[in-house]
Amino acid sequence: MTATAPSERHRADCAFTLAACRELRFVPRHLRLARLPHRRLRAAARAALPFPEPESWLDVGTGFARFPEAAKELFPYTAFDGLDLTHRVLDARVAERVEEAHVGHLTDPRITARLRARYDVVSMFRHLEHAPDPRAELRAALTVLRPGGHLLLELPNPRGLFALLLGPLWIPHSRPGHLHLMPLDTLCEELELQGCTIISTDHRAPHIPYDIAATTSLTLTRLLPSLLARAGSPLVAVAWALDHLLAPLLCRTRYANAYRIIARKERPEL
């Protein structure tokens, strides 16, 4: 097992996932409801089953590498590596969830040069919207991907129903965590400009039923003192139930709250 990291440990307050940011004031405390369960992570990995079994897979923004841990159940012979802005990925390496752990930005030339053309699959789950420069992040991902390899992306859908209805109260609009919210068509166009072929898009599987519950929690947190906000948990539970009631309808439309793209890096023409 190997690891690369800066010489100093940085704070891991809020990197990539809302589940990692519950202590921050702008994120409602009830967002434990939005944490992806193991079965959802395993289902995300299943999206790569139609393709040749990868020898190597890099998960960007991996955190504690919960996704590689789930994906290994489907790809036991694949070598999973992880990259994250925080040192959580080093803990994941110690726990043997990844074989190599890298701390930093994928766009760092030192990391890109070290990992150039090493991977058959690069995954970014709820990561690209946090990147300061999404185009540069995609270029870096394609740099470390082998020709013919696949890029697996999941992002919030800024044209979803609750994004339109809730406006600034919609959780992916939270600052400072989310810097860019890209519509599906825009991201597909960018990938094609960077030499990729879009293999599939999906709104159904990535949809997470939490919008109403999270907004209710956020509102309670902002309007009420801490102790009184906790008393609003039953109201959050009702909103959570409504989210799950609407999910089967929303996830079958373009108004789901997230989407997935699988793109292939084309081989250069001879």
Backbone torsions as a table, in degrees:
resi	resn	phi	psi	omega
1	MET	NA	142.6	178.9
2	THR	-131.2	162.3	-180.0
3	ALA	-147.7	146.2	171.3
4	THR	-128.2	139.6	-177.0
5	ALA	-161.2	154.9	171.7
6	PRO	-62.5	165.5	-176.5
7	SER	-72.6	-23.4	-178.6
8	GLU	-113.0	143.4	175.9
9	ARG	-83.2	130.9	179.0
10	HIS	-103.2	161.3	178.5
11	ARG	-64.8	145.0	-179.2
12	ALA	-110.7	42.8	-172.8
13	ASP	-62.8	-47.1	-169.6
14	CYS	-153.0	82.1	-178.1
15	ALA	-117.0	108.5	166.6
16	PHE	77.1	-42.4	-172.4
17	THR	-119.4	140.6	177.3
18	LEU	-61.1	-32.4	-179.3
19	ALA	-62.1	-24.5	-179.6
20	ALA	-88.4	-1.2	-171.3
21	CYS	-119.1	18.4	-171.7
22	ARG	-65.3	-21.1	-178.9
23	GLU	-78.4	-14.4	-177.7
24	LEU	-81.4	148.0	-170.9
25	ARG	-66.9	-30.4	-175.2
26	PHE	-78.8	-5.6	179.6
27	VAL	-110.2	126.9	-178.2
28	PRO	-64.9	143.2	-174.3
29	ARG	-68.8	-18.7	-176.4
30	HIS	-84.6	7.2	-173.4
31	LEU	-72.8	7.1	169.3
32	ARG	-56.7	-24.2	178.0
33	LEU	-63.7	-24.8	-175.6
34	ALA	-91.3	-3.0	-179.1
35	ARG	-67.5	130.3	-176.2
36	LEU	-70.7	123.3	177.3
37	PRO	-74.0	166.1	-177.3
38	HIS	-57.3	-39.1	-177.1
39	ARG	-65.3	-33.4	177.7
40	ARG	-70.5	-39.2	177.4
41	LEU	-64.1	-41.3	178.6
42	ARG	-65.0	-39.2	178.4
43	ALA	-65.0	-36.4	177.5
44	ALA	-64.2	-39.9	177.8
45	ALA	-65.9	-31.9	-178.9
46	ARG	-62.0	-20.8	179.2
47	ALA	-62.5	-21.7	-179.7
48	ALA	-90.9	-1.7	-177.0
49	LEU	-62.9	-33.3	-179.7
50	PRO	-66.4	-12.0	-176.0
51	PHE	-99.8	163.7	177.5
52	PRO	-54.8	142.9	-176.9
53	GLU	-61.0	124.5	-176.7
54	PRO	-73.1	144.2	172.5
55	GLU	-79.2	-35.5	-176.5
56	SER	-141.8	146.2	-173.4
57	TRP	-143.6	128.9	176.3
58	LEU	-109.6	124.5	175.3
59	ASP	-103.6	115.2	-175.5
60	VAL	-94.2	134.1	-174.2
61	GLY	72.9	38.9	-167.9
62	THR	-77.7	-20.9	-177.6
63	GLY	62.9	-124.1	177.7
64	PHE	-84.8	12.1	175.8
65	ALA	63.9	40.5	175.8
66	ARG	-68.0	-33.2	178.3
67	PHE	-68.7	-50.5	176.6
68	PRO	-56.5	-36.0	178.7
69	GLU	-60.5	-42.2	178.8
70	ALA	-72.8	-38.7	-176.9
71	ALA	-67.3	-27.4	179.8
72	LYS	-61.8	-23.5	178.5
73	GLU	-66.5	-28.8	-179.9
74	LEU	-97.7	-25.7	-177.4
75	PHE	-128.0	71.1	-173.8
76	PRO	-68.3	-18.5	-177.6
77	TYR	-102.2	7.4	179.8
78	THR	-92.4	137.9	175.2
79	ALA	-88.0	114.9	-179.4
80	PHE	-98.3	129.3	171.8
81	ASP	-115.3	159.2	-179.7
82	GLY	-132.8	146.5	175.0
83	LEU	-131.5	136.5	-179.6
84	ASP	-152.7	156.2	176.4
85	LEU	-72.4	-20.0	-175.6
86	THR	-109.4	168.0	179.5
87	HIS	-80.6	5.6	174.9
88	ARG	-59.1	-33.4	-178.6
89	VAL	-65.8	-26.5	175.8
90	LEU	-69.5	-36.2	173.9
91	ASP	-64.2	-37.1	178.1
92	ALA	-65.1	-35.4	177.7
93	ARG	-66.9	-42.2	178.4
94	VAL	-61.0	-36.2	178.7
95	ALA	-80.2	0.5	177.3
96	GLU	64.1	30.8	171.7
97	ARG	-81.9	-24.9	174.7
98	VAL	-132.2	156.1	179.1
99	GLU	-88.0	-36.6	175.4
100	GLU	-127.1	140.9	-179.9
101	ALA	-122.9	132.4	-179.1
102	HIS	-128.5	129.9	179.7
103	VAL	-108.4	125.5	178.7
104	GLY	141.5	-166.9	178.4
105	HIS	-91.7	139.9	175.4
106	LEU	-62.1	-27.7	-179.4
107	THR	-78.8	-5.1	176.4
108	ASP	-63.9	120.8	-176.8
109	PRO	-56.0	-30.8	179.6
110	ARG	-67.3	-38.7	178.5
111	ILE	-73.8	-43.6	-179.1
112	THR	-61.2	-42.3	-179.9
113	ALA	-65.1	-39.5	-178.1
114	ARG	-68.4	-32.7	-174.1
115	LEU	-104.0	8.0	-174.2
116	ARG	-53.8	127.1	174.4
117	ALA	53.9	37.7	-178.5
118	ARG	-99.2	-16.0	-166.1
119	TYR	-120.2	144.3	173.7
120	ASP	-86.3	-27.3	177.5
121	VAL	-137.1	137.1	169.3
122	VAL	-123.6	124.7	-180.0
123	SER	-113.3	143.7	175.1
124	MET	-136.8	102.7	179.9
125	PHE	-103.7	115.5	179.8
126	ARG	52.9	44.1	-177.6
127	HIS	-118.4	-42.5	-169.4
128	LEU	-63.0	-32.0	-179.4
129	GLU	-68.9	-13.7	178.2
130	HIS	-93.6	-11.4	-174.6
131	ALA	-74.9	135.6	177.7
132	PRO	-60.1	-34.1	-179.6
133	ASP	-134.0	92.3	-177.1
134	PRO	-59.7	-36.2	179.1
135	ARG	-62.6	-45.3	178.6
136	ALA	-64.4	-35.5	179.0
137	GLU	-64.6	-41.6	177.7
138	LEU	-65.9	-41.7	177.6
139	ARG	-60.3	-41.6	179.5
140	ALA	-66.0	-40.2	178.8
141	ALA	-62.2	-40.6	179.3
142	LEU	-71.9	-26.5	176.9
143	THR	-66.5	-40.9	-178.2
144	VAL	-84.7	-5.8	179.3
145	LEU	-91.2	139.3	176.1
146	ARG	-74.1	152.1	173.0
147	PRO	-56.6	133.4	-175.5
148	GLY	87.8	-6.3	178.4
149	GLY	-77.7	172.2	-173.6
150	HIS	-120.6	140.9	176.1
151	LEU	-107.6	125.3	-176.9
152	LEU	-115.1	114.8	-174.2
153	LEU	-122.9	139.1	168.3
154	GLU	-131.6	133.2	-177.2
155	LEU	-142.2	157.7	170.2
156	PRO	-64.2	149.6	-177.7
157	ASN	-102.1	105.0	-177.5
158	PRO	-71.1	-5.9	176.3
159	ARG	-107.6	15.7	176.5
160	GLY	-71.7	165.9	-176.5
161	LEU	-59.0	-49.5	-175.4
162	PHE	-75.4	-25.5	173.0
163	ALA	-62.5	-38.4	180.0
164	LEU	-75.9	-39.3	-175.6
165	LEU	-78.2	-38.9	-172.0
166	LEU	-92.7	-18.4	176.8
167	GLY	57.4	-128.2	-175.6
168	PRO	-67.3	-12.9	177.5
169	LEU	-83.6	-10.6	177.2
170	TRP	-67.5	130.3	-169.7
171	ILE	-57.3	-41.7	178.1
172	PRO	-62.9	-11.6	173.7
173	HIS	-82.0	-0.5	-177.6
174	SER	-61.2	142.5	173.1
175	ARG	-114.0	149.4	5.6
176	PRO	-94.1	10.5	-172.2
177	GLY	-66.7	-41.0	-173.5
178	HIS	-106.5	115.9	-175.1
179	LEU	-98.7	-32.9	-176.1
180	HIS	-140.3	128.4	174.1
181	LEU	-117.4	112.3	-171.2
182	MET	-108.3	127.0	173.3
183	PRO	-62.8	156.7	-178.4
184	LEU	-56.6	-48.2	-176.7
185	ASP	-61.3	-40.0	-179.2
186	THR	-63.9	-43.5	-179.3
187	LEU	-68.3	-38.9	176.9
188	CYS	-61.3	-42.2	178.8
189	GLU	-62.1	-41.9	-179.9
190	GLU	-64.7	-41.5	178.8
191	LEU	-63.2	-41.0	178.4
192	GLU	-65.3	-37.3	177.3
193	LEU	-64.5	-29.3	180.0
194	GLN	-90.8	14.1	171.1
195	GLY	90.4	22.2	179.8
196	CYS	-104.1	157.8	169.9
197	THR	-109.9	129.6	179.0
198	ILE	-77.5	117.8	-179.2
199	ILE	-86.3	-43.2	-179.7
200	SER	-160.2	155.7	171.0
201	THR	-131.2	152.0	-175.2
202	ASP	-153.4	132.4	172.6
203	HIS	-102.6	-22.8	-169.6
204	ARG	-71.9	-55.8	-174.3
205	ALA	-64.6	-38.6	-175.9
206	PRO	-77.7	-10.5	-176.2
207	HIS	-63.5	128.3	177.8
208	ILE	-114.7	117.5	-177.2
209	PRO	-78.2	89.9	-179.8
210	TYR	-146.6	-1.5	-169.3
211	ASP	-59.2	-51.4	-176.6
212	ILE	-68.2	-42.3	-179.7
213	ALA	-63.8	-43.5	-178.6
214	ALA	-67.1	-40.5	178.6
215	THR	-66.4	-39.9	176.3
216	THR	-61.2	-44.6	179.0
217	SER	-63.1	-43.2	179.5
218	LEU	-61.8	-42.4	179.7
219	THR	-64.3	-44.7	178.2
220	LEU	-61.5	-40.9	-178.9
221	THR	-64.0	-37.7	-178.0
222	ARG	-77.0	-35.6	-172.1
223	LEU	-90.1	-27.2	-172.8
224	LEU	-116.9	149.3	172.1
225	PRO	-59.2	163.5	-173.0
226	SER	-54.5	-47.6	-176.5
227	LEU	-65.8	-39.9	-179.9
228	LEU	-71.6	-33.0	179.4
229	ALA	-62.5	-34.8	177.6
230	ARG	-63.4	-31.4	179.0
231	ALA	-68.5	-13.8	178.5
232	GLY	-84.0	4.0	-178.6
233	SER	-56.0	-40.0	176.8
234	PRO	-59.8	-37.0	178.2
235	LEU	-65.7	-39.1	176.7
236	VAL	-63.9	-37.8	179.5
237	ALA	-64.6	-39.0	177.0
238	VAL	-63.9	-43.3	178.5
239	ALA	-63.3	-38.5	177.8
240	TRP	-61.8	-41.0	177.8
241	ALA	-63.6	-39.5	178.1
242	LEU	-65.3	-39.4	175.7
243	ASP	-55.9	-45.5	-177.8
244	HIS	-72.6	-27.6	177.2
245	LEU	-69.7	-37.2	-178.8
246	LEU	-83.7	-19.9	-173.2
247	ALA	-55.4	-45.2	-178.6
248	PRO	-60.3	-26.3	178.2
249	LEU	-82.2	-47.4	-175.5
250	LEU	-66.2	-39.6	-172.9
251	CYS	-70.7	-10.2	176.8
252	ARG	-93.1	4.6	-178.4
253	THR	-126.2	172.5	176.2
254	ARG	-74.6	0.0	179.6
255	TYR	-94.2	12.8	172.7
256	ALA	-62.2	162.0	-174.6
257	ASN	-88.0	3.0	179.2
258	ALA	-155.8	167.2	176.4
259	TYR	-147.1	160.9	178.7
260	ARG	-124.7	140.8	174.7
261	ILE	-127.0	134.3	168.4
262	ILE	-116.3	122.3	-178.2
263	ALA	-125.9	146.5	178.6
264	ARG	-107.4	133.4	173.4
265	LYS	-79.5	116.4	-175.9
266	GLU	-74.8	148.6	177.1
267	ARG	-72.9	142.5	179.0
268	PRO	-64.1	142.8	178.9
269	GLU	-72.4	138.4	179.6
270	LEU	-82.5	NA	NA
